[in-house]
Amino acid sequence: MNDKQKIVIFILALLCNFTFLATANATGITGKALPECGSRFGADSMETKRNMAALQDDYSAKNFSVAYNWWHYVFTNAPCSYKSIYQYGPAIITNLIDKPEYASRRNNLIDTLFMCYEAKFKYFPTEAFPTKGNLALNINKYKPSLNDKALEYYRQYVDENKEKGLEPAFLTFYMKTASDLTKENKYSLENSINLYEELSMYVSN
């Protein structure tokens, strides 16, 4: 792909960049609807493939600000096209969220991050990464007011991965989330103690 083609795709991506977020309906963690699958590569398969090629180039070069626009086009127009958009998405978005130049768009980026996770679980549920533990950890970081949701996702992460092996960091933050909610009287002390005993078993193994 030459530079001229990349510039054209970049401009097209910018034009549609936030139209999806502006028109989405309420559902899920963010109050935004997930994009519809439709045909695998969307209404314009060539455009989807061009954007994906540009995304891979800029992601590899760590040009995350530019890569976000390619990613956003593919995610909103062809969410069932490539499983890798759900591996690229969180890395790209978390690299932008706290940059000063994105301060005015921070909340939209956080919502898009969560939508990326939810779409991965819906459209590519058997793929190993990212996990519901990754989503729970990002809820802790970016929307701690929804830590009750994070607790649910940690539970699902453990249930889905206990036979494969669990990440110690997720177990640590799972317990911390339960402890914080117990202090806020949103999770019982008895449940917190039982959870500690359960997670200790997994750590010891």
MARBA-3410 file (N, C-alpha, C, O; in Angstrom, 1 decimal):
205
0.9,-1.2,0.0,0.0,0.0,0.0,0.9,1.2,0.0,1.8,1.4,0.9 ~ 0.7,2.1,-1.0,1.5,3.3,-1.0,0.9,4.5,-0.1,-0.2,4.3,0.4 ~ 1.7,5.5,0.0,1.4,6.6,0.9,0.1,7.3,0.5,-0.7,7.7,1.3 ~ -0.1,7.5,-0.8,-1.3,8.1,-1.3,-2.6,7.4,-0.9,-3.6,8.0,-0.4 ~ -2.6,6.0,-1.0,-3.7,5.2,-0.6,-4.0,5.3,0.9,-5.1,5.4,1.3
-2.9,5.3,1.6,-3.0,5.4,3.1,-3.7,6.7,3.5,-4.5,6.8,4.4 ~ -3.3,7.8,2.8,-3.9,9.1,3.1,-5.4,9.2,2.8,-6.2,9.7,3.6 ~ -5.8,8.6,1.7,-7.2,8.5,1.3,-8.0,7.7,2.4,-9.0,8.2,2.8 ~ -7.5,6.6,2.8,-8.2,5.7,3.8,-8.2,6.5,5.1,-9.2,6.4,5.8 ~ -7.1,7.2,5.4,-7.1,7.9,6.7,-8.2,9.0,6.7,-8.9,9.1,7.8
-8.4,9.7,5.6,-9.4,10.8,5.6,-10.8,10.1,5.7,-11.6,10.7,6.4 ~ -11.0,9.0,5.0,-12.3,8.3,5.1,-12.6,7.9,6.6,-13.7,8.0,7.1 ~ -11.6,7.4,7.2,-11.7,6.9,8.6,-12.0,8.0,9.5,-12.9,7.9,10.4 ~ -11.4,9.2,9.3,-11.7,10.3,10.1,-13.1,10.8,10.0,-13.8,11.2,11.0 ~ -13.7,10.7,8.8,-15.0,11.2,8.6,-16.0,10.4,9.3,-17.1,10.9,9.8
-15.8,9.1,9.5,-16.7,8.2,10.2,-16.3,7.9,11.6,-17.0,7.1,12.3 ~ -15.3,8.6,12.1,-14.7,8.2,13.4,-15.6,8.1,14.5,-15.6,7.1,15.3 ~ -16.5,9.1,14.8,-17.3,9.1,15.9,-18.8,9.0,15.6,-19.6,9.2,16.5 ~ -19.1,8.7,14.4,-20.6,8.7,14.0,-21.2,7.5,14.7,-22.4,7.6,15.1 ~ -20.5,6.4,14.9,-21.1,5.2,15.5,-21.4,5.5,17.0,-22.5,5.2,17.5
-20.5,6.2,17.7,-20.7,6.5,19.1,-21.9,7.4,19.3,-22.6,7.4,20.3 ~ -22.0,8.3,18.3,-23.1,9.3,18.5,-24.5,8.8,18.3,-25.5,9.3,18.8 ~ -24.6,7.7,17.5,-25.9,7.1,17.2,-26.2,5.8,17.9,-27.3,5.3,17.7 ~ -25.3,5.3,18.7,-25.6,4.0,19.3,-26.7,4.1,20.3,-27.0,5.1,20.9 ~ -27.4,2.9,20.5,-28.4,2.8,21.5,-27.9,2.2,22.8,-26.8,1.7,22.8
-28.7,2.3,23.8,-28.2,1.9,25.2,-28.3,0.4,25.4,-29.3,-0.2,25.2 ~ -27.1,-0.1,25.8,-27.0,-1.5,26.2,-25.6,-1.7,26.8,-24.7,-0.9,26.6 ~ -25.5,-2.8,27.6,-24.1,-3.2,28.1,-23.6,-2.2,29.1,-24.3,-1.3,29.7 ~ -22.3,-2.3,29.4,-21.6,-1.5,30.4,-21.6,-0.1,30.1,-21.8,0.8,30.9 ~ -21.4,0.3,28.8,-21.2,1.6,28.4,-22.5,2.4,28.1,-22.5,3.6,28.0
-23.6,1.7,27.9,-24.8,2.3,27.5,-24.8,2.5,26.0,-25.7,3.3,25.5 ~ -23.9,1.9,25.3,-23.8,2.0,23.8,-24.1,0.6,23.2,-23.7,-0.4,23.8 ~ -24.7,0.6,22.1,-25.0,-0.7,21.4,-23.7,-1.2,20.6,-23.0,-0.4,20.1 ~ -23.5,-2.5,20.6,-22.4,-3.0,19.8,-22.8,-2.9,18.3,-24.0,-2.9,17.9 ~ -21.8,-2.8,17.5,-22.0,-2.7,16.0,-22.6,-4.0,15.5,-22.3,-5.1,16.0
-23.4,-3.9,14.5,-24.0,-5.2,13.9,-22.9,-5.8,13.0,-22.2,-5.2,12.3 ~ -23.0,-7.2,12.9,-22.1,-7.9,12.1,-22.4,-7.7,10.6,-21.5,-7.4,9.8 ~ -23.6,-8.0,10.2,-23.9,-8.0,8.8,-23.1,-9.0,8.1,-22.9,-10.1,8.6 ~ -22.6,-8.7,6.9,-21.7,-9.5,6.2,-20.3,-9.4,6.9,-20.0,-8.4,7.5 ~ -19.5,-10.5,6.7,-18.2,-10.5,7.5,-17.4,-9.3,7.3,-16.8,-8.8,8.3
-17.2,-8.8,6.1,-16.3,-7.7,5.8,-17.0,-6.4,5.6,-16.5,-5.4,5.1 ~ -18.3,-6.3,6.0,-19.0,-5.1,5.9,-19.5,-4.8,4.5,-19.4,-5.6,3.6 ~ -20.1,-3.6,4.4,-20.7,-3.2,3.1,-19.7,-3.0,2.0,-20.0,-3.2,0.8 ~ -18.5,-2.7,2.4,-17.4,-2.4,1.4,-16.2,-3.3,1.8,-15.4,-2.8,2.6 ~ -16.1,-4.5,1.3,-15.1,-5.4,1.8,-13.7,-4.9,1.4,-12.7,-5.1,2.2
-13.5,-4.2,0.2,-12.2,-3.7,-0.1,-11.8,-2.6,0.8,-10.6,-2.5,1.2 ~ -12.7,-1.8,1.2,-12.4,-0.7,2.1,-12.0,-1.3,3.5,-11.0,-0.8,4.1 ~ -12.7,-2.3,3.9,-12.4,-2.9,5.2,-10.9,-3.5,5.1,-10.2,-3.3,6.1 ~ -10.6,-4.2,4.0,-9.3,-4.8,3.9,-8.2,-3.8,3.8,-7.1,-4.0,4.4 ~ -8.5,-2.6,3.1,-7.5,-1.6,3.1,-7.2,-1.0,4.5,-6.1,-0.7,4.8
-8.3,-0.7,5.2,-8.1,-0.2,6.5,-7.4,-1.2,7.4,-6.6,-0.8,8.3 ~ -7.7,-2.5,7.3,-7.0,-3.5,8.1,-5.5,-3.5,7.8,-4.7,-3.6,8.7 ~ -5.2,-3.4,6.5,-3.7,-3.4,6.1,-3.0,-2.2,6.7,-1.9,-2.3,7.3 ~ -3.7,-1.0,6.7,-3.1,0.2,7.2,-3.0,0.1,8.7,-2.0,0.5,9.3 ~ -4.0,-0.5,9.4,-4.0,-0.7,10.8,-2.8,-1.6,11.2,-2.1,-1.2,12.2
-2.5,-2.7,10.5,-1.4,-3.5,10.9,-0.1,-2.8,10.7,0.8,-3.0,11.5 ~ 0.0,-2.0,9.7,1.3,-1.3,9.5,1.5,-0.3,10.6,2.6,-0.3,11.2 ~ 0.5,0.5,10.9,0.7,1.5,12.0,0.8,1.0,13.4,1.5,1.5,14.3 ~ 0.1,-0.1,13.6,0.2,-0.8,14.9,1.6,-1.3,15.1,2.2,-1.2,16.2 ~ 2.1,-2.0,14.1,3.5,-2.5,14.2,4.5,-1.4,14.4,5.5,-1.6,15.1
4.3,-0.2,13.9,5.2,0.9,14.0,4.9,1.7,15.3,5.5,2.7,15.6 ~ 3.9,1.2,16.1,3.4,1.9,17.3,2.9,3.3,17.1,3.1,4.2,17.9 ~ 2.4,3.6,15.9,1.8,4.9,15.6,0.3,4.8,16.0,-0.6,4.7,15.2 ~ 0.1,4.8,17.3,-1.3,4.4,17.8,-2.3,5.5,17.5,-3.5,5.1,17.3 ~ -1.9,6.7,17.4,-2.9,7.8,17.1,-3.5,7.6,15.7,-4.7,7.7,15.5
-2.6,7.2,14.8,-3.1,6.9,13.4,-3.8,5.6,13.3,-4.8,5.4,12.7 ~ -3.2,4.6,14.0,-3.8,3.2,14.0,-5.2,3.2,14.5,-6.0,2.4,14.1 ~ -5.5,4.1,15.5,-6.9,4.1,16.0,-7.9,4.4,15.0,-9.0,3.8,15.0 ~ -7.6,5.2,14.0,-8.6,5.6,13.0,-8.9,4.4,12.1,-10.0,4.1,11.7 ~ -7.8,3.7,11.7,-8.0,2.4,10.9,-8.8,1.4,11.7,-9.8,0.8,11.2
-8.4,1.3,12.9,-9.1,0.3,13.8,-10.5,0.6,13.9,-11.4,-0.3,13.9 ~ -10.9,1.9,14.2,-12.2,2.3,14.4,-13.1,2.0,13.2,-14.3,1.6,13.3 ~ -12.5,2.2,12.0,-13.3,1.9,10.8,-13.7,0.5,10.7,-14.8,0.1,10.5 ~ -12.7,-0.4,10.9,-12.9,-1.9,10.8,-13.9,-2.3,11.9,-14.8,-3.1,11.7 ~ -13.7,-1.8,13.1,-14.5,-2.2,14.3,-16.0,-1.8,14.0,-16.9,-2.6,14.3
-16.2,-0.6,13.6,-17.6,-0.1,13.4,-18.3,-0.6,12.2,-19.5,-0.7,12.1 ~ -17.5,-1.0,11.1,-18.1,-1.4,9.8,-18.1,-2.9,9.6,-18.9,-3.4,8.8 ~ -17.1,-3.6,10.2,-17.0,-5.0,10.0,-16.5,-5.7,11.3,-15.4,-6.2,11.3 ~ -17.3,-5.7,12.3,-16.8,-6.2,13.6,-16.5,-7.7,13.7,-15.9,-8.2,14.6 ~ -17.0,-8.4,12.7,-16.8,-9.9,12.6,-15.7,-10.3,11.6,-15.5,-11.5,11.3
-15.0,-9.3,11.1,-14.0,-9.6,10.0,-12.7,-10.2,10.5,-12.3,-11.2,9.9 ~ -12.1,-9.7,11.6,-10.8,-10.1,12.0,-10.8,-10.2,13.5,-11.1,-9.3,14.2 ~ -10.4,-11.4,14.0,-10.2,-11.5,15.5,-9.1,-10.6,16.0,-9.2,-10.2,17.2 ~ -8.2,-10.3,15.2,-7.0,-9.4,15.7,-7.5,-8.0,16.0,-6.7,-7.3,16.7 ~ -8.6,-7.5,15.5,-9.0,-6.2,15.9,-9.3,-6.1,17.4,-9.2,-5.0,18.0
-9.6,-7.2,18.0,-9.9,-7.3,19.4,-8.6,-7.5,20.3,-8.6,-7.3,21.5 ~ -7.5,-7.8,19.6,-6.2,-7.8,20.2,-5.5,-6.5,20.1,-4.9,-6.0,21.0 ~ -5.7,-5.9,18.9,-5.1,-4.5,18.7,-5.8,-3.5,19.5,-5.2,-2.6,20.1 ~ -7.2,-3.5,19.5,-8.0,-2.4,20.1,-7.6,-2.0,21.5,-7.3,-0.8,21.7 ~ -7.6,-2.9,22.5,-7.3,-2.4,23.8,-5.9,-1.8,23.9,-5.7,-0.8,24.7
-4.9,-2.4,23.2,-3.6,-1.8,23.3,-3.5,-0.4,22.7,-2.9,0.5,23.3 ~ -4.2,-0.2,21.6,-4.3,1.1,20.9,-5.0,2.1,21.8,-4.4,3.2,22.1 ~ -6.2,1.8,22.3,-7.0,2.7,23.0,-6.3,3.1,24.4,-6.3,4.3,24.8 ~ -5.8,2.1,25.1,-5.2,2.4,26.4,-3.9,3.3,26.2,-3.5,4.0,27.2 ~ -3.3,3.2,25.1,-2.2,4.1,24.8,-2.6,5.6,24.6,-1.8,6.5,24.6
-3.9,5.8,24.2,-4.4,7.1,23.9,-5.1,7.8,25.1,-5.1,9.0,25.2 ~ -5.8,7.0,25.9,-6.7,7.5,26.9,-6.2,8.6,27.7,-6.9,9.6,27.9 ~ -5.0,8.5,28.3,-4.5,9.5,29.2,-3.6,10.5,28.6,-2.9,11.3,29.3 ~ -3.5,10.5,27.3,-2.6,11.5,26.6,-3.4,12.9,26.7,-4.6,12.9,26.4 ~ -2.7,14.0,27.0,-3.4,15.3,27.2,-4.2,15.7,25.9,-5.2,16.3,26.0
-3.7,15.4,24.7,-4.3,15.8,23.5,-5.7,15.0,23.3,-6.5,15.4,22.5 ~ -5.9,14.0,24.1,-7.2,13.2,24.0,-8.1,13.5,25.2,-9.0,12.7,25.4 ~ -7.8,14.5,26.0,-8.5,14.7,27.2,-10.0,14.9,26.9,-10.9,14.4,27.7 ~ -10.3,15.6,25.9,-11.8,15.9,25.6,-12.5,14.7,25.1,-13.7,14.6,25.1 ~ -11.7,13.7,24.6,-12.3,12.5,24.0,-12.2,11.3,25.0,-12.5,10.1,24.6
-11.7,11.5,26.2,-11.3,10.4,27.1,-12.5,9.5,27.4,-12.4,8.3,27.3 ~ -13.7,10.1,27.7,-14.8,9.3,28.1,-15.3,8.4,26.9,-15.7,7.3,27.1 ~ -15.3,9.0,25.7,-15.6,8.2,24.5,-14.7,7.1,24.3,-15.1,6.0,23.9 ~ -13.4,7.3,24.5,-12.4,6.3,24.3,-12.6,5.2,25.3,-12.4,4.0,25.0 ~ -12.9,5.5,26.5,-13.1,4.5,27.6,-14.3,3.6,27.2,-14.3,2.4,27.3
-15.4,4.3,26.7,-16.6,3.5,26.3,-16.3,2.6,25.1,-16.7,1.5,25.1 ~ -15.5,3.1,24.2,-15.1,2.3,23.0,-14.2,1.1,23.5,-14.4,0.1,22.9 ~ -13.3,1.3,24.4,-12.5,0.2,25.0,-13.4,-0.9,25.5,-13.2,-2.0,25.2 ~ -14.4,-0.5,26.3,-15.3,-1.5,26.9,-16.2,-2.2,25.8,-16.4,-3.4,25.9 ~ -16.6,-1.4,24.8,-17.3,-2.0,23.7,-16.5,-3.0,22.9,-17.0,-4.0,22.4
-15.2,-2.7,22.8,-14.3,-3.6,22.1,-14.2,-5.0,22.8,-14.3,-6.0,22.2 ~ -14.1,-4.9,24.2,-14.1,-6.2,24.9,-15.4,-6.9,24.7,-15.5,-8.1,24.5 ~ -16.6,-6.2,24.9,-17.9,-6.8,24.8,-18.1,-7.5,23.4,-18.6,-8.6,23.3 ~ -17.6,-6.8,22.4,-17.7,-7.3,21.0,-16.9,-8.6,20.8,-17.3,-9.5,20.2 ~ -15.7,-8.6,21.4,-14.9,-9.7,21.3,-15.5,-10.9,21.9,-15.6,-12.0,21.4
-16.1,-10.8,23.1,-16.8,-11.9,23.8,-18.0,-12.4,23.0,-18.4,-13.5,23.1 ~ -18.7,-11.4,22.3,-19.9,-11.8,21.5,-19.5,-12.5,20.2,-20.1,-13.5,19.8 ~ -18.5,-11.9,19.4,-18.3,-12.3,18.1,-17.2,-13.4,18.0,-17.2,-14.2,17.1 ~ -16.2,-13.3,19.0,-15.1,-14.3,19.0,-15.0,-14.9,20.4,-13.9,-14.8,21.0 ~ -16.0,-15.6,20.9,-16.0,-16.1,22.3,-15.0,-17.1,22.6,-14.6,-17.3,23.7
-14.5,-17.9,21.6,-13.6,-18.9,21.8,-12.1,-18.5,21.8,-11.2,-19.3,22.1 ~ -11.8,-17.3,21.4,-10.5,-16.8,21.3,-9.9,-16.6,22.7,-10.7,-16.1,23.6 ~ -8.7,-16.9,22.9,-8.1,-16.9,24.3,-7.9,-15.5,24.8,-7.9,-15.3,26.0 ~ -7.6,-14.6,24.0,-7.2,-13.2,24.4,-7.9,-12.2,23.6,-8.1,-12.3,22.4 ~ -8.4,-11.1,24.2,-8.3,-10.8,25.6,-9.4,-11.5,26.4,-10.3,-12.0,25.8
-9.2,-11.6,27.7,-10.1,-12.3,28.6,-11.0,-11.4,29.3,-10.9,-10.2,29.3 ~ -12.0,-11.9,30.0,-12.9,-11.1,30.9,-12.1,-10.6,32.1,-12.5,-9.6,32.7 ~ -11.0,-11.2,32.4,-10.1,-10.6,33.4,-9.5,-9.3,33.0,-9.4,-8.4,33.8 ~ -9.1,-9.2,31.7,-8.6,-8.0,31.1,-9.7,-6.9,31.2,-9.4,-5.7,31.6 ~ -10.9,-7.2,30.9,-12.0,-6.2,31.0,-12.2,-5.8,32.4,-12.3,-4.6,32.7
-12.3,-6.7,33.3,-12.5,-6.4,34.7,-11.4,-5.4,35.3,-11.7,-4.5,36.0 ~ -10.2,-5.7,34.9,-9.1,-4.9,35.3,-9.2,-3.5,34.8,-8.9,-2.5,35.5 ~ -9.7,-3.3,33.5,-9.9,-2.0,33.0,-11.1,-1.3,33.6,-11.1,0.0,33.6 ~ -12.1,-2.0,34.0,-13.2,-1.4,34.7,-12.6,-0.8,36.0,-13.0,0.3,36.4 ~ -11.8,-1.6,36.7,-11.2,-1.1,38.0,-10.5,0.2,37.7,-10.6,1.1,38.5
-9.7,0.3,36.6,-8.9,1.4,36.3,-9.6,2.6,35.9,-9.4,3.7,36.3 ~ -10.6,2.4,34.9,-11.2,3.5,34.3,-12.6,3.9,34.7,-13.1,5.0,34.5 ~ -13.3,2.9,35.3,-14.7,3.1,35.8,-14.9,2.4,37.2,-15.7,1.5,37.2 ~ -14.2,2.8,38.2,-14.3,2.1,39.5,-15.7,2.2,40.1,-16.0,1.4,40.9 ~ -16.5,3.2,39.6,-17.9,3.2,40.1,-18.7,2.0,39.7,-19.7,1.7,40.2
-18.1,1.2,38.7,-18.8,0.0,38.2,-18.1,-1.2,38.7,-18.1,-2.3,38.0 ~ -17.4,-1.2,39.8,-16.7,-2.3,40.3,-17.5,-3.5,40.6,-17.0,-4.6,40.6 ~ -18.8,-3.3,40.8,-19.7,-4.5,40.9,-19.7,-5.3,39.6,-19.8,-6.5,39.6 ~ -19.7,-4.6,38.5,-19.6,-5.2,37.2,-18.2,-5.9,37.0,-18.2,-7.1,36.5 ~ -17.2,-5.3,37.5,-15.8,-5.9,37.4,-15.8,-7.2,38.2,-15.3,-8.2,37.7
-16.5,-7.2,39.4,-16.5,-8.4,40.2,-17.2,-9.6,39.4,-16.7,-10.7,39.5 ~ -18.3,-9.3,38.7,-18.9,-10.3,37.9,-18.0,-10.8,36.8,-18.0,-12.0,36.5 ~ -17.3,-9.9,36.1,-16.4,-10.4,35.1,-15.2,-11.2,35.6,-14.7,-12.1,35.0 ~ -14.7,-10.8,36.8,-13.6,-11.6,37.4,-14.2,-13.0,37.7,-13.5,-14.0,37.5 ~ -15.4,-13.1,38.2,-16.0,-14.4,38.5,-16.1,-15.2,37.2,-15.7,-16.4,37.2
-16.6,-14.6,36.1,-16.6,-15.3,34.8,-15.3,-15.7,34.3,-15.1,-16.8,33.8 ~ -14.3,-14.8,34.5,-12.9,-15.2,34.1,-12.4,-16.4,34.8,-11.9,-17.4,34.2 ~ -12.6,-16.5,36.1,-12.2,-17.7,36.9,-12.9,-18.9,36.5,-12.3,-20.0,36.2 ~ -14.2,-18.8,36.3,-15.0,-20.0,35.9,-14.6,-20.5,34.5,-14.6,-21.7,34.3 ~ -14.3,-19.6,33.6,-13.9,-20.0,32.2,-12.5,-20.5,32.1,-12.2,-21.1,31.1
-11.6,-20.1,33.0,-10.2,-20.4,32.8,-9.5,-21.2,33.9,-8.3,-21.4,33.9 ~ -10.3,-21.6,34.9,-9.7,-22.3,36.0,-9.0,-23.7,35.6,-8.1,-24.1,36.3 ~ -9.5,-24.3,34.6,-8.9,-25.5,34.1,-7.6,-25.2,33.3,-6.8,-26.1,33.1 ~ -7.5,-24.0,32.7,-6.4,-23.7,31.9,-5.2,-23.0,32.6,-4.1,-23.0,32.2 ~ -5.5,-22.5,33.8,-4.6,-21.7,34.5,-5.0,-20.2,34.6,-5.4,-19.7,33.6
-4.8,-19.7,35.8,-5.3,-18.3,36.1,-4.1,-17.4,36.3,-3.1,-17.7,36.9 ~ -4.3,-16.1,35.8,-3.2,-15.1,36.0,-3.3,-14.6,37.5,-4.3,-14.1,37.9 ~ -2.2,-14.7,38.2,-2.2,-14.2,39.6,-2.6,-12.8,39.8,-3.2,-12.5,40.7 ~ -2.2,-11.9,38.8,-2.6,-10.5,38.9,-4.1,-10.3,38.9,-4.6,-9.5,39.6 ~ -4.8,-11.1,38.1,-6.3,-11.0,38.0,-6.9,-11.5,39.4,-7.8,-10.9,39.9
-6.3,-12.5,40.0,-6.8,-13.0,41.3,-6.6,-11.9,42.3,-7.5,-11.7,43.2 ~ -5.5,-11.3,42.3,-5.2,-10.2,43.3,-6.2,-9.1,43.2,-6.7,-8.6,44.2 ~ -6.4,-8.6,42.0,-7.4,-7.5,41.8,-8.8,-8.0,42.0,-9.7,-7.2,42.4 ~ -9.1,-9.2,41.7,-10.4,-9.8,42.0,-10.7,-9.7,43.5,-11.7,-9.2,44.0 ~ -9.7,-10.1,44.3,-9.9,-10.0,45.8,-9.9,-8.6,46.3,-10.7,-8.2,47.2
-9.1,-7.7,45.7,-9.1,-6.3,46.1,-10.5,-5.6,45.8,-11.0,-4.9,46.6 ~ -11.0,-6.0,44.6,-12.3,-5.5,44.2,-13.4,-5.9,45.2,-14.2,-5.1,45.6 ~ -13.4,-7.2,45.6,-14.4,-7.7,46.6,-14.2,-7.0,47.9,-15.2,-6.6,48.5 ~ -12.9,-6.8,48.3,-12.7,-6.1,49.6,-13.2,-4.6,49.6,-13.8,-4.2,50.5 ~ -12.9,-3.9,48.5,-13.4,-2.6,48.3,-14.9,-2.5,48.4,-15.5,-1.6,49.0
-15.6,-3.4,47.7,-17.0,-3.4,47.7,-17.6,-3.8,49.1,-18.7,-3.3,49.5 ~ -16.9,-4.6,49.8,-17.3,-5.0,51.2,-17.2,-3.7,52.1,-18.1,-3.5,52.9 ~ -16.2,-2.9,51.9,-16.1,-1.7,52.7,-17.2,-0.7,52.4,-17.6,0.1,53.2 ~ -17.7,-0.8,51.1,-18.8,0.1,50.7,-20.2,-0.5,51.0,-21.2,0.0,50.6 ~ -20.2,-1.7,51.7,-21.4,-2.4,52.0,-22.2,-2.9,50.7,-23.4,-2.9,50.7
-21.4,-3.2,49.7,-22.0,-3.7,48.4,-21.7,-5.1,48.2,-22.1,-5.7,47.2 ~ -21.0,-5.7,49.1,-20.6,-7.2,49.0,-20.4,-7.7,50.5,-19.8,-7.0,51.3 ~ -21.0,-8.8,50.8,-21.0,-9.2,52.2,-19.7,-9.7,52.6,-18.9,-10.2,51.8 ~ -19.4,-9.5,53.9,-18.1,-10.0,54.5,-18.0,-11.5,54.4,-16.9,-12.0,54.1 ~ -19.1,-12.2,54.5,-19.1,-13.7,54.4,-18.6,-14.1,53.0,-17.8,-15.0,52.8
-19.2,-13.4,52.0,-18.8,-13.7,50.6,-17.4,-13.4,50.3,-16.7,-14.1,49.6 ~ -16.9,-12.3,50.9,-15.5,-11.9,50.7,-14.6,-12.9,51.3,-13.5,-13.2,50.7 ~ -14.9,-13.4,52.5,-14.1,-14.5,53.2,-14.1,-15.7,52.3,-13.0,-16.4,52.1 ~ -15.3,-16.1,51.9,-15.4,-17.3,51.0,-14.6,-17.2,49.7,-13.9,-18.1,49.3 ~ -14.6,-16.0,49.2,-13.8,-15.7,48.0,-12.3,-15.9,48.2,-11.6,-16.4,47.4
-11.9,-15.3,49.3,-10.5,-15.4,49.7,-10.0,-16.8,49.8,-9.0,-17.2,49.3 ~ -10.8,-17.7,50.4,-10.5,-19.1,50.6,-10.4,-19.8,49.2,-9.5,-20.6,49.0 ~ -11.4,-19.4,48.3,-11.4,-20.0,47.0,-10.2,-19.6,46.2,-9.5,-20.4,45.6 ~ -9.9,-18.3,46.2,-8.7,-17.8,45.4,-7.4,-18.3,45.9,-6.4,-18.5,45.2 ~ -7.3,-18.4,47.3,-6.1,-19.0,47.9,-5.8,-20.4,47.4,-4.6,-20.7,47.2
-6.8,-21.1,47.2,-6.7,-22.5,46.6,-6.1,-22.5,45.2,-5.2,-23.3,44.9 ~ -6.5,-21.5,44.4,-6.0,-21.5,43.1,-4.5,-21.0,43.1,-3.7,-21.4,42.3 ~ -4.2,-20.1,44.0,-2.8,-19.6,44.1,-1.9,-20.7,44.5,-0.8,-20.8,44.0 ~ -2.3,-21.4,45.5,-1.5,-22.5,46.1,-1.2,-23.6,45.0,-0.2,-24.3,45.1 ~ -2.2,-23.7,44.1,-2.0,-24.7,43.0,-1.1,-24.2,41.9,-0.9,-25.0,41.0
END
